[in-house]
Amino acid sequence: MNELDQKADKTLQDNTAVMLVTGGAKRIGAAIIKAAHDKGYRVIIHCHRSQQRAERLAKALNSIRADSASVVVADLALVNNQAELNDFVQHVIEPFGQLDVLVHNASRFYPTPIGSIDNPQWDELMLTNAKAPLLLSQALLPYLQVQQGCIVSLLDIHAYDKPFSGYTVYNMAKAAQRTMVQSLALELAPDVRVNGVAPGVNILPDANSDQALDQAQQDNIVRSIPMQRIGTPEDIAQSVLFLIEALYITGHIINIDGGRSLTLAGD
Ligand SMILES: NC(=O)c1ccc[n+]([C@@H]2O[C@H](COP(=O)([O-])OP(=O)(O)OC[C@H]3O[C@@H](n4cnc5c(N)ncnc54)[C@H](OP(=O)(O)O)[C@@H]3O)[C@@H](O)[C@H]2O)c1
């Protein structure tokens, strides 16, 4: 038995579930981390550029419960290199010796109007929204199988039949991730369940980002939502936890959009 397997064997006796959330330092990812931690999970916060925020969050959670949160820093482009992917798996398993839940939350989101699409955009949007979720699932599967664990993917109500106008590459990438959920649910049952959560508008782009929306755009969005409000990251976190704990649900995708998918016209 190698060192990692020994550690896994030992910590299996501690049956507090362990959750990894990609892109977990802020926004929806951080809300999922906090909600899971509140429920008693041990959490692994993956981040790339937001290391300071991830460390701050881990520190706060560890002060609530010692040794309950850790951070792993990586550009998910590492899935393009098998040795780097293997290292990433070691870093994920090292702190707690097990993995019960994998949440694919990391993503890039920006418009790619036809006529302007280039290879770096295609690579980045496909990598973060489709390729990395699949290859991380594959690499971490042996650990999820041991725990009879599950995978939850963050999708998008725009990802298939109501595409976002001007976002073809993002729409395609999220549609691929949606198909991954259904395909892996079939292939990994009965050991590992695979489900998806599709937000509508659950947190606006950061006000200082190039995707920021002005007041008129925000008012338009609210008018298009039957529940008459922008969703919250906590609305998403609650549905992720529901799917993790719903032991007879696999291959299912829940829209958490205040009804917006019923009214959506693709813009
Ligand atoms: N916001 C919404 O209302 C909404 C609507 C529909 C769907 N969704 C989906 O819900 C999920 C969360 O949404 P969000 O708005 O909270 O996400 P976000 O802030 O746009 O992105 C989440 C994280 O992804 C990480 N990330 C991006 N590229 C990466 C890379 N190459 N390597 C590693 N990490 C990378 C970033 O981590 P660092 O900051 O550490 O670099 C970022 O903080 C996404 O999958 C999104 O598509 C959200």
The ligand as a Gaussian input file, in Angstrom:
#p B3LYP/6-31G(d) Opt

LIG

0 1
 N      -23.210000      33.917000     -11.818000
 C      -24.358000      33.418000     -12.239000
 O      -25.420000      33.948000     -11.981000
 C      -24.345000      32.152000     -13.047000
 C      -25.339000      31.949000     -14.013000
 C      -25.319000      30.761000     -14.718000
 C      -24.342000      29.807000     -14.478000
 N      -23.390000      30.038000     -13.534000
 C      -22.350000      29.019000     -13.314000
 O      -22.134000      28.884000     -11.928000
 C      -20.735000      28.723000     -11.655000
 C      -20.254000      29.790000     -10.689000
 O      -20.558000      31.070000     -11.206000
 P      -19.748000      32.359000     -10.719000
 O      -20.355000      33.515000     -11.436000
 O      -19.664000      32.374000      -9.232000
 O      -18.319000      31.981000     -11.348000
 P      -17.084000      32.972000     -11.653000
 O      -16.973000      33.938000     -10.543000
 O      -17.217000      33.520000     -13.045000
 O      -15.866000      31.929000     -11.694000
 C      -15.611000      31.039000     -10.615000
 C      -14.135000      30.783000     -10.492000
 O      -13.645000      30.055000     -11.620000
 C      -12.235000      30.058000     -11.462000
 N      -11.523000      29.868000     -12.729000
 C      -11.717000      30.478000     -13.921000
 N      -10.793000      30.055000     -14.806000
 C       -9.981000      29.154000     -14.159000
 C       -8.846000      28.387000     -14.518000
 N       -8.301000      28.437000     -15.748000
 N       -8.286000      27.595000     -13.591000
 C       -8.796000      27.526000     -12.344000
 N       -9.871000      28.232000     -11.941000
 C      -10.451000      29.035000     -12.831000
 C      -11.870000      31.425000     -10.869000
 O      -11.026000      31.178000      -9.741000
 P       -9.948000      32.284000      -9.223000
 O      -10.765000      33.501000      -8.891000
 O       -9.309000      31.640000      -8.054000
 O       -8.982000      32.512000     -10.369000
 C      -13.236000      32.011000     -10.465000
 O      -13.237000      32.625000      -9.205000
 C      -20.036000      28.745000     -13.004000
 O      -19.806000      27.437000     -13.464000
 C      -21.027000      29.466000     -13.903000
 O      -20.913000      29.117000     -15.269000
 C      -23.352000      31.192000     -12.836000

